Amino acid sequence: MSETRDRFTCSAAQDAATTPCAWDGCAGSGEYRAPKDRRLADYLMFCLEHVRAYNARWDFHAGASVADLEAEIRSAATWERPTWKMGSLGAGVRATGNRSGRPGARTRMSDPFGFAAGTDFEDRKKTREADAQARATPGGSVARNRALKALDLSGPITLEALKERYKALVKKHHPDANGGSAEAEDRMKVINEAYQTLRASLASA
């Protein structure tokens, strides 16, 4: 086994020694390869000095169009994995309410991992907004009053006051500060939901 490996090493060394450096005017042997183009299929052989010089000035994206660069960026954003339009392969997206496709139609999305939490795609947020709009009163929406009560606040409030109250409640009720208590975790869910409701209310005011 050792003899076979030694013969292979010697053969490779001899091949490298007989391959001249591809650098114009260099009499050295080409022991190091460098790609000819971005296909990475064909290579040039250089000596150590010139392979360093070649690599230093070689541009992988030379000759690529703007469309090629944009396509590569989009592919890299998904780790070069294929993607599909939402709902085309069973993503759990379905229309609710107005089925005509006209403005006012709502879309409900199955989100078992909670990726849409706190966004317009969150079903609970849409329910809160619809409830507030339908049952608004001169004193404020039902959802807003409920959120104020959950945070032990009374209106009118400012965004700064809301943030200060939220930070204080998080510090007090966070599960990590309460030994991982399930009760604290449930309390934090209520606090987070109330905070999001009030923040959205202040932003739209």
Secondary structure, 3 states (H helix, E strand, C coil): CHHHHHHHHHHHHHHHHHCECCCCCCCCECCEEEECCCCCCCEEEECHHHHHHHHHHCCCCCCCCHHHHHHHHHHHHCCCCCCCCCCCCCCCEEEECCCCCCCCCEEEECCCCCCCCCCCCCHHHHHHHHHHHHCCECCECHHHHHHHHHCCCCCCCCHHHHHHHHHHHHHHHCHHHHCCCHHHHHHHHHHHHHHHHHHHHHHHC
